[in-house]
Amino acid sequence: MEIVNLTPFAEHVMPSMSRDDHDLTLLVVMASFDLPQPHRGTSLCRADEQPPPPISDAYHGDPSSSSLRVEGQSTAARPGTDIYVRGHAWGPNGRPTQQAELHVRVGPCRHSALVVGERVWVRSFATLTATRPAPFEHMPIVWERSFGGSPVGVRGRQAQISARNPVGRGLHTDQAAADGQPLPNFEDLSQPIASFGDLPDPVGFGPIARHWQPRLSFAGTYDQAWVETRAPLWPEDMDERLFFAAAPGLRAQPHLRGGEPVQLLGLHPDGPIGFELPSLALTARFEFRRRVVEQSLVLDAVDIDVDRMRLALIWRTAVPEDMLEIQSLLVRELAAWERT
C-alpha cells in the first residue's frame, strides 16, 4: 500500500477487527503542538518533532502495581473524545503551600481537584486524625497519589474504590493498618477527607487502565458460553465505553471538533494557561482495485502534557476492508471551503 500524507503530522496504519469479526483498516493521525507560556498569549505553535501516535500502553512502572501513563491508540473507535492531562500541580506563583486547587477545562468538560501536602494518620485517643499538611512546591499528577489502594479484605464501598484505583493511597480496612500511613494528595473538592471513615471517589487526570473500573465493567462477559461460541471475538454484551480511557469528567460526548477553549489552572508555577484546540479537519482517501472510499477522521483523544508543554491531538477512522486490499491511501487536511 502506498501512503501519501499531505499533512505535517504523523500517521499510523494498522489492521484491526470489528466486534463482529470483520476486517478493518485503522488509520490514526497525531498532531503535536507547543503550549503557550502563561501570560504570553494563547497561540499554539506546531511542534518541530511530530512523533507517531502511541499504539501500545505505557505505565509509570510495573503494569500490575502502577498507573497507566499513556493509553495505546489501537482501538478501532471511541464513542467520544478522551482528554488526558499529565504534569504537576503547583502552588500559587510556584511558592510552597499546604494546599492548592487544580482546574482543567476543555470545551464542555470541566474537572477539578483539591491538592493537599503530605499528611499521615496518627492515633489520637480512640481514633485517628490527620497531621497538618506539609508545604509543597509541586505535586506529580498520578493516580498513585489519589485515594485508593489494594488492602486485603476490602468489601462493599471499599472494594469499589479499590477496583477504581488499586494503586492509590489512603484506603485501609481498619485503623491499626492506617496508623502512620499517608493520606491522598488529590481529593474531590466537594468530598474532602475529614475523618478516617470517609470513602470519597478517587480523583485523577490521567488515563485509566482497561483492567480498572469502570472500564472493566464494559468489557462484557467472558464465560463458558463465550468460550464455546464467540472466542476470540468480543462478547455480545461488550459496551464501547470500554474504549474510553479518560478519567470521569474528561470524556467529551459528542466528539470534540477543534476550536474548543482550554483553561489550565494550577498546572504551571507562572500562572494559568489558556488556548483553543486547533480547528483542523482531516480526511482520508482509500483506493481499492474497484472502488474509492473517502472518510473524515474523528478527533477522539486530546493529550495535554504540561511538564513538556506539549499538546497532542489524535484523530482516527477505520474502513471495513482488509489492509492488504488497499492499493493507496491519501491523508490530507480539508480546506476551509470543504468543511460543512
C-alpha positions in Angstrom: 0.0 0.0 0.0 1.3 3.4 -0.9 0.7 6.1 1.7 0.7 9.8 0.8 0.4 12.0 3.8 -0.1 15.6 2.8 -0.3 16.9 6.4 2.7 17.7 8.5 1.5 15.2 11.1 2.4 11.6 11.8 0.2 8.7 10.8 -0.1 5.0 11.7 -2.0 2.4 9.7 -2.7 -1.0 11.1 -5.1 -3.9 10.6 -8.0 -4.2 13.1 -11.1 -6.2 13.7 -14.7 -5.2 14.3 -16.8 -6.6 17.1 -18.4 -8.8 14.5 -15.2 -10.3 13.2 -15.0 -8.1 10.1 -11.6 -6.9 8.8 -10.8 -3.3 9.4 -8.0 -1.0 8.3 -7.4 1.6 11.0 -5.8 5.0 10.4 -4.6 7.1 13.3 -3.1 10.6 12.9 -1.4 12.6 15.7 -0.6 16.3 15.6 1.7 17.8 18.2 1.8 21.4 19.3 3.9 23.5 21.8 1.7 25.0 24.5 1.9 28.8 25.1 3.6 30.0 28.2 1.5 31.7 30.9 0.8 35.4 30.3 2.4 35.2 26.8 -0.7 34.9 24.6 -2.8 31.9 23.6 -1.2 30.9 20.3 -0.2 27.3 19.7 2.9 26.5 17.6 3.2 23.3 15.7 6.0 21.3 17.3 9.2 20.7 15.5 9.0 17.0 16.3 5.9 15.1 15.2 6.1 11.6 16.8 3.8 8.9 15.7 0.7 8.1 17.8 1.3 5.7 20.6 0.0 2.2 19.8 0.9 0.3 23.0 0.0 1.2 26.6 2.8 2.6 28.7 2.8 2.5 32.5 4.6 4.5 35.2 6.2 1.2 36.4 5.1 -2.4 36.6 1.7 -2.6 35.0 0.5 -4.8 37.9 1.3 -2.1 40.5 1.4 1.3 38.8 -0.9 3.6 36.9 -1.3 3.9 33.1 0.9 6.8 31.8 -0.1 6.6 28.1 -3.1 4.9 26.5 -2.3 3.0 23.4 -4.4 4.3 20.5 -5.1 1.0 18.7 -8.8 0.8 19.3 -10.9 1.0 16.2 -13.4 3.5 17.5 -14.2 5.6 20.6 -17.7 6.9 21.4 -16.4 10.3 22.3 -13.2 12.3 22.9 -10.8 11.3 25.7 -8.8 14.0 27.4 -5.6 13.1 29.3 -3.7 15.6 31.5 -0.1 15.0 32.8 2.2 17.2 34.7 2.5 18.6 38.2 0.1 20.6 40.4 1.8 23.9 41.6 1.1 26.2 44.5 0.2 29.8 43.7 3.1 31.6 41.9 5.2 28.5 42.4 5.6 29.1 46.1 5.3 26.4 48.8 1.8 25.9 50.0 -0.2 23.4 52.2 -2.9 23.1 49.6 -4.0 24.3 46.2 -6.7 23.8 43.6 -6.3 22.3 40.2 -8.8 23.1 37.4 -9.0 21.8 33.9 -11.5 22.9 31.3 -11.6 21.6 27.7 -14.7 22.6 25.8 -17.7 21.3 27.7 -15.5 19.2 30.1 -14.5 20.5 33.5 -12.5 18.7 36.1 -11.1 19.9 39.4 -9.2 18.6 42.4 -8.0 19.8 45.8 -4.3 19.2 46.1 -3.0 18.7 49.7 0.5 18.4 51.0 1.8 15.2 52.6 -0.2 14.0 55.7 -0.3 10.8 57.7 -2.9 9.3 60.0 -1.8 9.4 63.7 -3.6 7.9 66.7 -5.4 10.4 69.0 -7.1 8.7 71.9 -9.6 6.2 70.4 -9.5 7.5 66.8 -7.2 8.6 64.0 -6.5 12.2 63.0 -4.6 13.5 60.1 -1.4 15.5 60.6 -1.2 19.1 59.2 -0.3 19.1 55.5 3.4 19.6 54.8 4.1 22.5 52.4 4.8 21.5 48.8 6.0 23.4 45.7 4.7 20.9 43.2 3.0 17.5 43.2 3.0 14.9 40.5 -0.4 14.3 39.0 -0.6 10.5 39.1 -3.3 8.0 40.4 -0.8 6.8 43.0 -1.4 10.0 44.9 -5.2 9.8 44.8 -7.5 7.9 47.1 -7.4 4.1 46.7 -5.2 1.1 47.3 -5.3 -2.7 47.4 -5.6 -3.8 51.0 -6.6 -7.4 51.7 -10.1 -8.0 52.8 -11.9 -4.9 51.3 -15.7 -5.2 50.9 -18.6 -3.1 49.7 -17.8 0.5 49.1 -14.1 -0.1 49.9 -13.9 -2.8 47.2 -15.5 -0.5 44.7 -12.8 2.2 45.4 -10.0 -0.3 45.2 -11.2 -1.5 41.8 -11.3 2.1 40.5 -7.8 2.9 41.8 -5.8 -0.1 43.1 -2.5 1.8 43.2 -3.8 4.7 45.3 -3.2 5.6 48.9 -5.3 6.1 52.0 -7.6 3.0 51.7 -7.3 0.7 54.8 -9.6 -1.9 56.3 -9.0 -0.7 59.9 -7.4 2.0 62.0 -4.5 -0.2 63.0 -3.5 -0.6 59.4 -3.9 3.1 58.7 -1.9 4.4 61.6 1.2 6.2 60.3 0.2 5.8 56.7 -0.2 8.7 54.2 -3.4 10.2 53.0 -4.1 11.1 49.4 -2.7 14.3 47.9 -5.5 14.7 45.3 -9.1 14.9 46.6 -12.5 15.8 45.3 -13.2 19.5 46.1 -16.7 18.5 47.2 -15.7 15.5 49.2 -12.5 16.4 51.2 -11.5 13.7 53.7 -12.5 14.8 57.2 -12.2 11.5 59.1 -10.8 8.0 58.8 -14.2 6.6 57.8 -14.6 8.8 54.8 -14.7 7.0 51.4 -14.6 9.6 48.6 -14.3 8.9 44.9 -10.7 8.8 43.6 -9.8 11.9 41.6 -7.3 11.7 38.8 -6.5 13.3 35.4 -4.5 10.6 33.6 -5.8 7.6 31.6 -7.4 4.6 33.3 -6.2 1.1 32.6 -8.5 -1.4 30.9 -8.4 -3.7 33.9 -9.5 -0.9 36.3 -13.1 0.1 36.9 -15.2 1.5 35.4 -13.6 0.3 32.1 -13.6 -3.4 33.1 -17.3 -3.4 33.6 -17.8 -2.5 29.9 -15.7 -5.4 28.6 -18.5 -7.9 28.6 -19.0 -11.5 29.8 -16.2 -14.0 29.3 -17.9 -17.2 30.5 -18.0 -20.7 29.1 -20.7 -19.8 26.6 -18.3 -17.1 25.2 -15.5 -19.7 25.0 -17.7 -22.1 23.1 -19.5 -19.7 20.8 -17.7 -16.4 20.5 -14.0 -16.6 21.3 -11.8 -14.8 20.3 -14.4 -12.2 19.3 -15.7 -9.6 21.7 -18.6 -10.8 23.9 -22.0 -9.7 22.6 -22.6 -7.6 25.7 -19.3 -5.6 25.3 -20.0 -1.9 25.6 -17.9 0.5 23.5 -17.5 2.7 26.6 -14.7 0.2 27.3 -12.6 2.3 24.9 -13.0 5.5 27.0 -9.7 5.7 28.9 -10.1 9.3 30.3 -10.9 10.0 33.9 -14.5 10.9 34.8 -15.1 14.5 33.9 -12.7 14.4 31.0 -14.8 12.4 28.4 -16.5 14.5 25.8 -19.7 13.3 24.1 -20.2 14.1 21.3 -16.7 14.2 20.0 -14.7 17.5 20.1 -14.2 19.1 16.7 -11.5 21.6 17.4 -11.8 25.3 18.3 -12.9 24.5 21.9 -11.4 26.7 24.6 -8.9 25.2 27.1 -8.1 26.5 30.5 -5.4 25.0 32.8 -5.2 26.4 36.3 -2.7 25.2 38.9 -0.5 23.3 36.5 2.2 25.8 35.9 4.2 27.8 38.5 3.8 31.1 36.5 0.1 31.0 36.3 -2.8 29.8 34.2 -2.5 28.6 30.6 -5.2 29.3 28.0 -5.7 28.5 24.3 -8.1 27.0 21.8 -7.8 23.5 20.3 -6.6 23.8 16.7 -9.5 23.7 14.2 -8.3 21.0 11.8 -10.4 18.7 9.7 -8.7 15.7 8.3 -9.9 13.3 5.6 -8.5 10.0 4.2 -9.0 8.6 0.7 -8.7 4.8 0.5 -8.2 3.4 -3.0 -9.1 -0.2 -3.8 -8.9 -2.1 -7.0 -12.6 -1.4 -7.9 -13.7 1.5 -5.7 -12.6 4.5 -3.7 -13.7 5.4 -0.2 -13.2 8.8 1.4 -13.8 9.2 5.1 -13.4 12.0 7.6 -11.2 11.4 10.7 -12.7 11.9 14.1 -10.9 13.8 16.9 -11.2 11.3 19.8 -8.2 12.0 22.0 -6.6 15.1 23.4 -3.3 14.7 25.4 -2.0 17.6 27.4 1.5 17.2 28.9 2.2 20.4 30.8 5.6 19.2 32.1 6.7 19.0 28.4 4.5 22.0 27.4 3.1 19.8 24.7 -0.4 19.2 23.2 -1.2 16.2 21.1 -4.5 15.7 19.1 -5.4 12.3 17.9 -7.8 11.5 15.0 -8.9 8.2 13.7 -11.0 6.4 11.2 -11.5 2.8 10.1 -12.6 1.4 6.8 -14.2 -2.1 6.7 -11.6 -3.7 4.4 -8.6 -5.9 4.7 -5.5 -3.8 4.8 -3.9 -5.9 2.1 -6.7 -4.9 -0.3 -5.9 -1.2 -0.2 -3.7 0.0 -3.0 -3.1 3.5 -1.8 -4.0 5.9 1.0 -4.1 9.7 0.8 -4.3 11.7 4.0 -4.9 15.5 3.9 -6.5 18.5 5.7 -9.7 19.8 4.3 -9.7 23.4 3.1 -12.0 25.8 4.8 -14.5 25.8 1.9 -14.7 22.0 2.1 -15.9 21.9 5.7 -19.5 21.6 6.5 
